[in-house]
């Protein structure tokens, strides 16, 4: 049939495209294997032969393209319009691939052929240069002969100048050869043209040039050097007598102090060192003079130099012995003073930090609210963490004091200072621990108060319900108190995270179970109260007709609708949202009470159809209002939880930024030169938290966006202002850290800066290829290793993407029942169980980073991995529905790339510092 023929044509076209594409990719793969000019000459020749074979296959590719065009033309005449676009798209793709392949074939072969020819020309020129080197070396190798008269020396000098001019003219050829060798080495990387080979050519040429120049200079100076030598010997003798006289005066002077004598001896030692250089210069001059002097004169010159050398050595020994004696006295005093000053400075800084921590803990005299107590408790915990980190400083002070005990000076004042500082530390530590315990006790008491009050109320209500004829006003008062207890118990359940932090997970779980049990008991008592109230009202309604009983129901329903309509406006803050939730719950209680009253009025409805219709209509209105109210309560609970989570995360991050800013500020105030290894370790420990905290910053921003969506314009503006202030604080903190790191880098020794520069160059230049004549096989293994590592990177990216998709699916499903929540938690725990394996694979990637080479890809992958772990951790610990976490994760992902790039720059700065 026509459809079968059309399908056959399209299948033939697809098959030809697939075959051609596979052929082209195979060609490109062969080209990529041989597209390399690095290596020895034999390898380059093999690649040249291989590219010639590949170039001969180009007509085969042209035939495949002609076949594809024919198949495409046949298919286009038969297929429908909606499939033509697909065929044309494949045709354009295969044409582009063929054009790319053909260009690649030509360029690859041309490049390798050009390098081959260039190498051959260079070898020819190199052979000619080494032939000239050999001839010149043979000419210059004999020593200079001693001449009899001036005319013979002048003839010898003229001949040496001719040779020198020939050597200098060869420098142009050398420069050309070096440029060609450098160009070839960049392309082939062969050791025959590497920097060592170039250096060897240059050294051989420079050796010839220096030998020719030295010969000319020697012949020019030979008549003048003996006269200059004699003048230098007389000058040295006068200098030696003067220094000897100064040294004798310094040793014999009894009125000068040790410092003055040491200063004078250092000056004399400096002069003696210069004198040794002068004597060495005289020896070199004497050697040159002896070469052009008779044997008898050479012996006299040697004897004269030996006398000068012995006098100088005696003077040097006497000066060194006296200087060593004075230095030992001075060194002991200086070492003690230096270590004592450092100890006192460290004690002052330690006390300053302790005083600042103690001042921050001042609780004040007035009564505190629950939020203020929670804030104070968190501040105490943060202070305890800082004090635990300061324990290393205490040990360091003890070690410094122990070092001072080696000296003979009195160390008792310093020992008293150390003991006083340790006592202050223990005092602040005990005060912090006590205050934290007090805050926990107060919070526990605040949490227990609602339960204790409920137990008392429960006994009262049970007694009220057991009364045969309770008063209606007592029932209504008990119902009002029940609504209040509902609000208090629900507030406790919303504080799950805070309870876990204060009581611990097990105690918090037990306490929340008690709260849940109290809530269930309250519900039962509330229903009993409603039933009792209904019975009392029923006794009243029995004496009235249906209209008199129905009118209050309608009126109450209209009143409930009016209350519900007033709750549609967004609330200005968290307190307003919690208050709104309480009002909605009270409306829910009113609606439940109305439903109970409806049941009693139902008994008054007999066979009257009108009354039945009115009751049905009222029941329908109540059900509709109940559904709307339940939706509003659910939304309000989510809004309260989102706002609560935002405030909690915002407070934690603000406290961390404040503590870190103060810590970095203390390092900026201190002298960078006095910073020791432990201070650097403290700084590195604080800066190591920056990546996780930047992820937390984006989570806080995402939570803030969700809060602003469900708040009034005024509250949205307030939340935005808090976020802006948080980002400004974060920016200032990063600037402080970067400035401190730059200061540390500027104050490092020059050698360290060179090392840093070397590290940076290695970081920015990518992997370096090292070639060795004895390891020619390393290149192939290294290519295979790099390919394996790139595959490892791609495999990890695919695995992480799959884990993210599974997590998103879990979070996108809302869980309402207990079974659904357990299933969701079990699936999240399965994902968490695979995190350690993922971490090990990621650490392997970090280990092979120099092989992979692309730091931006690895940095982006690092942040995606950190975001996934943070997102999974939030999902496991969050007590609220999944929609919040899912929305936060989406918002964080939008700004992820920018955050990764920003932190990559800061991380490089920190690594260099």
C-alpha positions in Angstrom: 0.0 0.0 0.0 1.0 3.7 -0.2 1.6 4.0 3.5 3.8 0.9 3.5 5.8 2.3 0.6 6.1 5.7 2.3 7.3 4.1 5.5 9.8 2.0 3.6 11.3 5.1 2.0 11.5 6.9 5.3 13.1 3.8 6.9 15.6 3.6 4.1 16.4 7.3 4.5 16.8 6.9 8.3 19.0 3.9 7.9 21.2 5.7 5.4 21.5 8.7 7.7 22.4 6.4 10.7 25.0 4.5 8.6 26.5 7.7 7.3 26.5 9.3 10.7 28.2 6.3 12.3 30.8 6.3 9.5 31.5 10.0 10.0 31.8 9.6 13.7 34.2 6.7 13.2 36.3 8.9 10.9 36.2 11.7 13.4 37.3 9.4 16.1 40.2 8.1 14.1 41.1 11.7 13.3 40.9 12.7 16.9 43.2 9.9 17.8 45.8 11.0 15.2 45.2 14.8 15.5 48.3 15.3 17.6 51.7 16.5 16.6 53.3 15.6 19.9 55.8 12.8 20.2 58.9 11.4 18.5 59.5 11.6 14.8 58.5 8.0 14.2 55.1 8.5 15.8 54.6 11.7 13.7 55.4 9.8 10.5 52.9 7.0 11.5 50.2 9.7 12.1 51.0 11.2 8.7 50.5 7.9 7.0 47.2 7.3 8.9 45.8 10.7 7.9 46.7 10.0 4.3 44.7 6.8 4.5 41.8 8.7 6.0 42.0 11.4 3.3 41.7 8.7 0.7 38.4 7.7 2.2 36.8 11.1 1.5 35.2 10.0 -1.8 33.4 7.2 0.1 31.8 9.9 2.3 30.7 11.8 -0.8 29.0 8.7 -2.1 27.2 8.2 1.2 26.0 11.8 1.1 24.8 11.4 -2.5 22.9 8.3 -1.4 21.3 10.2 1.5 20.3 13.0 -0.8 18.6 10.5 -3.1 16.8 8.8 -0.3 15.7 12.1 1.1 14.4 13.3 -2.2 12.4 10.1 -2.7 11.0 10.3 0.9 10.1 14.0 0.6 7.8 13.3 -2.4 5.8 10.7 -0.5 5.6 11.6 3.2 3.1 14.0 4.7 3.8 17.6 5.4 4.1 17.1 9.2 7.0 14.6 8.7 8.9 16.6 6.1 10.2 18.9 8.8 11.8 15.9 10.6 13.4 14.6 7.3 14.8 18.1 6.4 16.1 18.5 10.0 18.0 15.2 9.8 19.2 16.1 6.3 20.6 19.5 7.5 22.2 17.7 10.5 24.0 15.1 8.3 25.1 17.8 5.8 26.6 19.8 8.6 28.3 16.7 10.1 29.8 15.8 6.7 31.0 19.3 6.1 32.7 19.3 9.6 34.2 15.8 8.9 35.6 16.8 5.5 37.1 20.0 6.9 38.6 18.0 9.8 40.2 15.5 7.4 41.9 18.2 5.3 43.0 20.3 8.3 44.3 17.3 10.3 46.4 16.0 7.4 47.7 19.4 6.4 48.7 20.2 9.9 50.7 17.0 10.5 52.3 17.2 7.0 53.4 20.8 7.6 55.0 19.9 11.0 56.9 16.9 9.3 58.4 19.2 6.6 59.2 21.9 9.2 61.1 19.4 11.3 63.1 18.1 8.4 64.3 21.6 7.5 65.2 22.3 11.1 67.4 19.1 11.4 69.4 20.1 8.3 70.1 23.6 9.7 71.0 22.1 13.0 73.6 19.7 11.5 75.3 22.7 9.7 75.5 24.7 13.0 77.0 21.8 15.0 79.7 21.3 12.2 80.7 25.0 12.6 80.8 24.5 16.4 83.1 21.6 16.0 85.5 23.4 13.7 85.6 26.5 16.0 86.2 24.4 19.1 89.2 22.7 17.4 90.6 26.1 16.5 90.2 27.6 20.0 91.1 24.5 22.0 95.0 25.0 22.2 96.3 27.2 25.1 97.8 30.7 24.4 101.5 30.5 23.8 103.8 32.8 25.7 105.3 35.3 23.3 108.7 36.8 23.3 108.1 40.4 22.2 105.5 43.1 21.5 105.2 42.5 17.8 104.4 38.7 18.3 101.7 39.6 20.9 100.1 42.1 18.6 100.0 39.6 15.8 98.5 37.0 18.2 95.8 39.6 19.3 94.9 40.4 15.7 94.3 36.8 14.9 92.1 36.3 18.0 90.0 39.3 17.0 89.3 37.8 13.6 88.1 34.6 15.2 85.9 36.6 17.6 84.2 38.4 14.7 83.3 35.1 13.1 81.8 33.8 16.3 79.7 36.9 16.8 78.4 36.7 13.2 77.1 33.2 13.9 74.6 34.5 16.6 72.0 35.3 13.9 71.9 31.7 12.8 71.7 30.5 16.5 68.7 32.8 17.2 66.9 31.4 14.1 67.6 27.8 15.2 66.3 28.5 18.7 63.1 30.1 17.4 62.5 27.2 15.1 63.2 24.7 17.9 60.8 26.5 20.2 58.1 26.5 17.5 58.6 22.8 16.8 58.5 21.9 20.5 55.2 23.6 21.0 53.8 21.5 18.2 55.6 18.1 18.6 56.8 18.1 22.2 59.8 15.9 21.3 62.8 15.9 23.7 65.1 16.6 20.7 63.8 20.1 20.4 62.8 20.8 24.0 64.1 23.5 26.3 67.1 21.3 27.3 68.2 20.8 23.6 67.8 24.5 23.0 69.7 25.3 26.1 72.4 22.9 25.0 72.9 24.7 21.6 72.9 28.0 23.3 75.4 26.9 25.9 77.8 25.4 23.3 77.7 28.7 21.3 78.1 30.8 24.4 81.1 28.6 25.4 82.8 29.3 22.0 82.0 33.0 22.2 83.2 33.3 25.8 86.4 31.5 25.0 87.1 33.8 22.0 86.3 36.9 24.0 88.4 35.8 27.0 91.3 35.1 24.6 91.1 38.6 23.2 90.7 40.3 26.6 93.6 38.3 28.0 95.9 39.4 25.2 94.8 43.0 25.6 95.5 43.1 29.4 98.6 41.0 29.6 101.0 44.0 29.6 99.1 45.9 32.3 97.9 43.3 34.7 101.3 42.9 36.6 101.4 46.6 37.4 97.8 46.6 38.6 98.4 43.5 40.7 101.3 45.1 42.6 99.3 48.2 43.4 96.4 46.1 44.8 98.8 44.1 47.0 100.1 47.4 48.6 96.6 48.6 49.2 95.6 45.4 50.8 98.6 45.5 53.2 97.6 49.0 54.4 94.0 47.9 54.9 95.1 44.8 56.9 97.2 46.9 59.3 94.3 49.3 59.9 91.8 46.5 60.7 94.3 44.8 63.1 94.7 48.1 65.0 90.9 48.6 65.4 90.4 45.0 66.6 93.1 45.3 69.3 91.6 48.6 70.5 88.1 47.0 70.7 89.3 43.9 72.7 91.3 46.0 75.1 88.7 48.7 75.7 87.2 48.1 79.2 84.7 51.0 79.4 82.5 50.0 76.5 79.3 48.0 77.0 78.8 44.5 75.5 76.3 45.9 72.9 78.8 48.6 71.8 81.6 46.0 71.5 79.3 43.6 69.6 78.4 46.4 67.2 82.0 47.3 66.6 82.9 43.6 66.2 80.2 43.1 63.6 81.6 46.1 61.7 85.1 44.6 61.8 83.8 41.1 60.8 82.1 42.8 57.8 85.4 44.4 56.8 87.2 41.1 57.2 84.6 39.4 54.9 85.2 42.1 52.3 89.0 41.6 52.8 88.6 37.9 52.0 86.9 38.9 48.8 89.8 41.3 48.0 92.3 38.5 48.8 90.4 36.1 46.5 90.6 38.8 43.8 94.4 39.1 44.3 94.7 35.3 44.0 92.8 35.4 40.7 95.0 38.2 39.5 98.2 36.4 40.6 97.1 33.3 38.7 96.7 35.4 35.5 100.1 37.1 36.1 101.9 33.8 36.8 100.8 32.5 33.4 102.9 35.3 31.8 105.8 35.4 34.3 109.0 33.4 34.7 109.1 30.5 37.2 111.2 32.4 39.7 108.9 35.4 39.8 105.9 33.0 40.2 107.4 31.6 43.3 107.9 35.0 44.9 104.3 36.0 44.1 103.0 32.9 45.8 105.0 33.4 49.0 103.8 37.0 49.3 100.1 35.8 49.0 100.6 33.1 51.6 101.8 35.7 54.1 98.8 37.9 53.5 96.4 34.9 53.8 97.8 33.8 57.1 97.5 37.3 58.6 93.9 37.6 57.4 92.9 34.2 58.9 94.5 35.0 62.3 92.5 38.3 62.3 89.3 36.5 61.4 89.7 33.9 64.1 90.3 36.4 66.8 87.3 38.5 65.8 84.9 35.4 65.6 85.9 34.1 69.1 85.2 37.5 70.7 81.9 37.9 68.9 80.6 34.4 69.8 81.3 35.1 73.5 79.3 38.3 73.4 76.4 36.8 71.4 75.8 34.0 73.8 75.2 36.6 76.6 72.9 38.7 74.5 70.9 35.9 72.9 69.6 34.5 76.2 68.3 37.9 77.3 66.7 38.6 73.9 64.9 35.2 73.6 63.4 35.6 77.1 62.1 39.1 76.4 60.6 38.1 73.0 58.7 35.1 74.4 57.5 37.0 77.4 56.1 39.8 75.3 54.3 37.3 73.0 52.8 35.5 76.1 51.5 38.8 77.6 50.0 39.8 74.2 48.2 36.4 73.8 46.9 36.7 77.4 45.5 40.2 76.7 43.9 39.1 73.5 42.4 36.0 75.2 41.0 38.1 78.1 39.5 40.6 75.6 37.7 37.8 73.8 36.4 36.3 77.1 35.2 39.8 78.2 33.3 40.3 75.0 31.7 36.9 75.3 30.7 37.6 78.9 29.2 41.0 78.0 27.1 39.4 75.3 25.6 37.0 77.9 24.1 39.7 80.1 20.5 38.6 80.5 19.1 41.9 82.0 16.8 42.3 85.0 13.3 42.4 83.4 11.0 39.5 82.8 11.5 37.9 79.3 9.0 36.6 76.8 9.2 33.1 75.4 10.8 34.4 72.2 13.4 36.3 74.2 14.2 33.3 76.3 14.7 31.2 73.1 17.0 33.8 71.6 19.0 33.9 74.9 19.2 30.1 74.9 20.6 30.1 71.4 23.1 32.8 72.2 24.3 30.7 75.1 24.8 27.6 72.9 26.7 29.7 70.4 28.9 31.1 73.1 29.5 27.5 74.4 30.7 26.5 71.0 33.0 29.4 70.8 34.4 28.6 74.3 35.0 25.0 73.2 37.0 26.3 70.3 39.0 28.6 72.6 40.2 25.5 74.6 43.2 25.3 72.3 44.3 28.8 73.3 44.4 27.8 76.9 46.7 24.9 76.1 48.9 27.2 74.0 49.3 29.6 76.9 50.4 26.8 79.1 52.9 25.7 76.6 54.3 29.2 76.2 54.7 29.5 80.0 56.5 26.2 80.1 58.9 27.5 77.4 59.8 30.5 79.6 60.8 28.2 82.5 63.9 27.2 80.5 65.4 30.7 81.2 67.0 31.8 84.4 64.9 35.0 84.7 61.9 35.2 87.2 58.7 34.0 85.4 56.3 34.2 88.4 54.5 37.4 87.1 53.8 35.6 83.8 52.7 32.5 85.6 50.2 34.5 87.7 48.8 36.1 84.5 48.3 32.7 82.8 46.6 31.3 85.9 44.3 34.4 86.1 43.4 34.0 82.4 42.5 30.3 82.9 40.4 31.2 85.9 38.5 33.8 83.8 38.0 31.2 81.1 36.6 28.7 83.5 34.4 31.3 85.1 32.9 32.4 81.7 32.5 28.7 80.7 30.7 27.9 84.0 28.5 31.0 83.7 27.5 30.1 80.1 26.7 26.5 81.1 24.6 27.6 84.0 22.7 30.3 82.0 22.0 27.7 79.2 20.7 25.3 81.8 18.5 28.0 83.4 17.1 29.0 80.0 16.3 25.3 79.2 14.6 25.0 82.6 12.5 28.1 82.0 11.5 26.9 78.5 10.7 23.4 79.8 8.5 25.1 82.5 6.8 27.2 79.8 6.1 24.2 77.7 4.8 22.2 80.6 2.4 24.9 81.9 -0.3 24.3 79.2 -0.3 20.5 79.9 -0.5 21.1 83.7 -3.3 23.6 83.3 -5.1 21.2 81.0 -5.0 18.4 83.5 -6.6 20.6 86.1 -9.2 21.8 83.6 -9.9 18.2 82.6 -10.8 17.2 86.1 -13.1 20.2 86.4 -14.9 19.4 83.2 -15.3 15.7 84.0 -16.9 16.7 87.3 -19.1 19.2 85.4 -20.2 16.5 82.9 -21.0 14.1 85.7 -23.4 16.7 87.3 -27.0 15.7 86.6 -28.2 19.2 85.6 -25.2 21.4 84.8 -25.8 25.1 84.2 -25.7 26.3 80.6 -23.4 29.2 81.4 -20.9 26.8 83.0 -21.0 24.6 79.8 -20.4 27.6 77.6 -17.5 28.8 79.8 -15.9 25.3 79.6 -16.3 25.4 75.8 -14.5 28.7 75.7 -11.7 27.4 77.8 -11.5 24.3 75.5 -11.0 26.5 72.5 -8.2 28.3 74.4 -6.5 25.0 75.2 -6.8 23.9 71.6 -4.8 27.0 70.5 -2.1 26.4 73.2 -1.7 22.7 72.4 -1.5 23.4 68.6 1.1 26.1 69.3 3.2 23.5 71.1 3.0 21.1 68.2 4.2 23.8 65.8 7.4 24.1 67.9 8.8 20.7 67.1 12.2 21.9 65.9 12.7 24.0 69.0 11.7 21.2 71.3 14.1 18.8 69.5 17.0 21.3 70.1 16.1 21.9 73.8 14.9 18.5 75.0 16.6 16.2 72.5 14.8 14.0 70.0 13.6 11.3 72.4 12.3 13.6 75.1 10.7 16.0 72.5 9.0 13.0 70.9 7.7 11.8 74.2 6.5 15.4 75.1 4.8 15.8 71.7 3.1 12.5 72.2 1.7 13.8 75.6 0.6 17.0 73.8 -1.1 14.9 71.1 -2.8 12.8 73.7 -4.0 15.9 75.5 -5.3 17.3 72.2 -7.3 14.0 71.7 -8.7 14.2 75.2 -9.6 17.8 74.7 -11.5 16.9 71.5 -13.4 14.2 73.4 -14.3 16.5 76.2 -15.2 19.3 73.8 -17.6 17.0 72.0 -19.1 15.9 75.3 -19.6 19.5 76.3 -21.3 20.3 73.0 -23.6 17.3 73.5 -24.4 18.4 77.0 -25.0 22.0 75.8 -27.2 20.6 73.0 -29.2 18.6 75.4 -29.8 21.6 77.6 -30.8 23.7 74.6 -33.0 20.8 73.4 -35.0 21.0 76.5 -35.7 24.7 75.7 -36.4 24.0 72.0 -39.0 21.4 72.8 -41.2 24.1 74.0 -41.0 26.2 70.8 -42.1 25.6 67.3 -39.8 25.0 64.3 -39.7 28.6 63.1 -38.6 29.9 66.5 -35.8 27.2 66.5 -34.8 27.6 62.8 -34.3 31.4 62.9 -31.4 31.4 65.3 -29.6 28.7 63.2 -29.9 30.9 60.1 -28.7 33.9 62.0 -25.7 32.0 63.5 -24.8 30.7 60.0 -24.9 34.2 58.5 -22.7 35.4 61.4 -20.2 32.6 60.8 -20.1 33.5 57.1 -19.5 37.1 57.9 -16.6 36.2 60.2 -15.1 33.9 57.5 -15.3 36.6 54.9 -13.3 38.9 57.1 -10.4 36.4 57.2 -9.7 36.6 53.5 -7.3 39.5 53.8 -3.5 38.8 54.1 -2.0 39.2 57.6 0.7 41.7 58.4 3.0 39.4 60.3 3.5 36.0 61.9 1.6 36.9 65.0 -1.3 38.0 62.8 -1.2 34.7 60.9 -1.2 32.7 64.2 -4.1 34.8 65.5 -6.0 34.3 62.2 -5.4 30.5 62.6 -6.9 30.7 66.1 -9.9 32.7 64.9 -10.5 30.2 62.1 -10.3 27.3 64.6 -12.8 29.1 66.8 -15.0 29.5 63.8 -14.6 25.8 63.2 -15.8 25.1 66.8 -18.8 27.5 66.2 -19.6 25.5 63.0 -19.4 22.2 64.9 -21.6 23.6 67.6 -24.1 24.7 64.9 -24.1 21.2 63.4 -25.0 19.8 66.8 -27.8 22.3 67.1 -29.0 21.3 63.6 -29.3 17.7 64.8 -31.6 18.8 67.6 -33.7 21.0 65.3 -34.0 18.0 62.9 -36.1 16.3 65.5 -38.7 19.1 65.2 -39.1 18.5 61.5 -42.1 16.2 60.9 -43.7 15.6 57.5 -43.7 19.2 56.5 -42.1 19.4 53.1 -41.4 23.2 53.4 -39.5 22.7 56.7 -37.7 19.7 55.2 -36.5 21.8 52.2 -35.4 24.6 54.5 -33.4 22.2 56.6 -31.8 20.5 53.6 -30.9 23.9 52.2 -29.4 25.0 55.5 -27.5 21.7 55.8 -26.1 22.2 52.3 -24.9 25.7 53.1 -23.3 24.5 56.3 -21.4 21.7 54.4 -20.2 24.2 51.8 -19.1 26.6 54.5 -17.3 23.7 56.3 -15.3 22.8 53.2 -14.3 26.4 52.6 -13.3 26.7 56.3 -11.2 23.6 56.2 -9.3 24.8 53.1 -8.7 28.2 54.8 -7.4 26.5 57.9 -5.1 24.2 55.9 -3.7 27.2 53.9 -3.3 29.3 57.1 -1.4 26.4 58.9 0.9 26.2 55.9 1.5 30.0 55.9 2.2 29.9 59.7 4.7 27.1 59.3 6.4 28.7 56.3 6.7 32.0 58.2 7.9 30.2 61.4 10.6 28.3 59.4 11.7 31.5 57.7 12.1 33.3 61.0 14.0 30.4 62.5 16.5 30.0 59.6 16.9 33.8 59.3 17.8 34.0 63.0 20.3 31.2 62.8 22.1 32.6 59.8 22.1 36.2 61.3 23.7 34.9 64.5 26.3 32.9 62.5 27.2 36.0 60.4 27.4 38.2 63.5 29.7 35.7 65.3 31.9 35.2 62.2 32.1 39.0 61.6 33.3 39.5 65.1 35.8 36.7 64.8 37.3 38.0 61.5 37.2 41.5 63.0 39.4 40.3 65.9 41.9 38.9 63.3 41.9 42.2 61.4 42.7 44.1 64.6 45.6 41.8 65.4 49.0 42.2 63.8 49.2 39.8 60.8 52.9 39.1 61.5 52.2 37.8 65.0 49.6 35.3 63.8 50.7 31.8 64.4 49.7 28.5 63.1 46.9 27.9 65.6 45.3 31.3 64.8 45.5 30.5 61.1 43.8 27.1 61.8 41.0 28.9 63.7 40.5 31.2 60.8 40.5 28.4 58.3 37.9 26.5 60.4 35.6 29.5 60.3 36.0 30.1 56.6 35.4 26.4 55.8 31.8 26.9 56.8 31.2 29.5 54.0 30.0 27.1 51.2 27.3 25.5 53.4 26.2 28.9 54.8 25.9 30.3 51.3 23.5 27.5 50.4 21.6 28.3 53.7 21.5 32.0 52.5 19.7 30.9 49.3 17.3 28.7 51.3 16.5 31.6 53.5 15.8 33.8 50.4 13.6 31.1 49.0 11.6 30.8 52.3 11.3 34.6 52.3 9.8 34.6 48.8 7.2 32.1 49.9 6.4 34.2 53.0 6.0 37.3 50.9 3.6 35.6 48.5 1.2 34.9 51.4 1.6 38.2 53.4 0.2 41.7 53.2 2.2 44.3 51.2 3.5 45.8 54.5 4.8 42.5 55.7 6.2 41.6 52.3 8.1 44.9 52.4 9.4 44.1 55.9 10.5 40.6 54.9 12.2 42.0 51.8 14.0 44.6 54.0 15.2 41.7 56.3 16.5 39.8 53.3 18.3 42.8 51.9 19.9 43.5 55.3 20.9 39.8 55.5 22.5 39.9 52.0 24.3 43.1 52.8 25.7 41.5 56.0 26.8 38.5 53.9 28.4 40.7 51.3 30.3 42.7 54.0 31.4 39.5 55.7 32.8 38.1 52.4 34.6 41.5 51.8 36.1 41.3 55.3 37.3 37.7 54.7 38.7 38.5 51.3 40.5 41.6 52.6 42.0 39.6 55.5 43.2 36.9 53.1 44.8 39.5 50.8 46.6 41.0 53.8 47.9 37.6 54.8 49.1 37.0 51.3 51.0 40.4 51.2 52.7 39.7 54.5 54.0 36.2 53.5 57.7 35.7 52.7 58.8 36.1 49.1 59.4 32.3 48.7 55.8 31.6 49.9 54.4 34.1 47.4 56.4 32.4 44.7 55.0 29.1 45.8 51.5 30.6 45.7 52.1 32.0 42.3 53.3 28.5 41.2 50.1 26.9 42.7 47.9 29.5 41.0 49.7 29.0 37.7 49.1 25.3 38.0 45.5 25.9 38.9 44.8 28.2 35.9 46.9 26.6 33.2 45.3 23.1 33.5 47.2 19.8 33.3 50.8 19.9 32.3 52.2 17.2 30.0 55.7 16.0 31.0 57.7 14.1 28.4 60.7 12.0 29.1 62.9 9.9 26.8 62.7 7.0 29.1 58.8 7.1 29.4 57.4 7.3 25.8 54.6 5.0 26.7 53.1 7.3 29.3 51.2 9.4 26.8 48.9 6.7 25.6 48.1 5.6 29.2 47.6 9.2 30.2 45.0 9.7 27.4 43.1 6.6 28.5 43.2 7.7 32.1 41.8 11.2 31.2 39.0 9.6 29.2 38.2 7.3 32.1 38.1 10.2 34.5 35.8 12.3 32.2 33.5 9.3 32.0 33.5 9.1 35.8 32.5 12.8 35.9 29.6 12.2 33.5 28.4 9.1 35.3 28.3 11.0 38.6 26.3 13.8 36.9 23.7 11.3 35.6 23.5 9.6 38.9 22.9 12.9 40.8 20.3 14.0 38.2 18.4 10.7 38.8 18.5 11.1 42.6 17.2 14.7 42.2 14.3 13.4 40.0 13.4 10.8 42.6 13.5 13.3 45.4 11.4 15.8 43.5 8.8 13.1 42.8 8.6 12.2 46.5 8.3 15.9 47.5 5.6 16.6 44.9 3.2 14.1 46.4 1.2 15.5 49.3 1.0 13.2 52.4 -2.1 13.5 54.5 -2.6 10.1 56.2 -0.2 8.5 58.6 0.6 5.6 56.2 1.5 8.1 53.4 3.8 10.0 55.8 5.5 6.8 56.8 6.0 5.7 53.2 7.3 9.1 52.2 9.8 9.1 55.1 10.9 5.6 54.2 11.6 6.6 50.6 13.6 9.7 51.8 15.7 7.4 54.1 16.5 5.2 51.1 17.8 8.2 49.3 19.8 9.2 52.4 21.3 5.8 52.6 22.9 6.3 49.1 24.5 9.6 50.0 27.7 8.1 51.5 28.4 6.2 48.3 27.8 9.4 46.3 30.2 11.2 48.6 32.9 8.7 48.0 32.5 8.9 44.2 32.6 12.7 44.5 35.8 12.6 46.5 37.3 10.4 43.8 36.4 13.2 41.3 38.2 15.8 43.5 41.2 13.5 43.7 41.4 13.3 39.9 40.7 17.0 39.4 44.1 17.8 37.7 43.4 15.1 35.2 39.9 16.3 34.4 41.0 19.9 34.2 37.7 21.8 33.8 37.4 23.5 37.3 34.2 25.3 36.3 32.3 22.0 35.6 33.7 20.5 38.8 32.7 23.5 40.9 29.2 23.5 39.4 28.9 19.8 40.2 30.2 20.5 43.8 27.4 23.0 44.4 24.7 20.8 42.9 25.8 17.9 45.1 25.8 20.2 48.2 22.3 21.5 47.2 20.9 18.0 46.9 22.3 17.0 50.3 20.9 20.1 51.9 17.5 19.6 50.2 17.3 16.0 51.3 18.3 16.9 54.9 15.6 19.6 55.0 13.0 17.1 53.7 13.8 14.5 56.3 13.7 17.0 59.2 10.8 19.2 58.1 7.5 18.6 60.0 5.5 20.4 57.3 4.0 19.3 54.0 6.2 18.7 51.0 5.0 21.6 48.9 7.1 24.0 51.0 10.3 22.1 50.5 9.6 21.5 46.9 9.0 25.3 46.3 12.1 26.2 48.2 14.2 23.8 46.2 12.9 25.2 42.9 13.7 28.8 44.0 17.2 27.8 45.1 17.9 26.1 41.8 17.1 29.3 39.9 19.9 31.2 41.5 22.3 28.2 41.8 24.6 28.9 38.9 25.3 32.4 40.0 26.0 31.3 43.6 28.4 28.6 42.3 30.4 31.0 40.2 30.5 33.6 43.1 31.8 31.1 45.6 34.3 29.6 43.1 36.0 33.0 42.9 36.0 33.4 46.7 37.3 29.8 47.1 40.2 30.5 44.8 41.1 33.6 46.8 41.0 31.6 50.0 43.1 28.8 48.6 45.8 31.2 47.5 45.9 32.8 50.9 
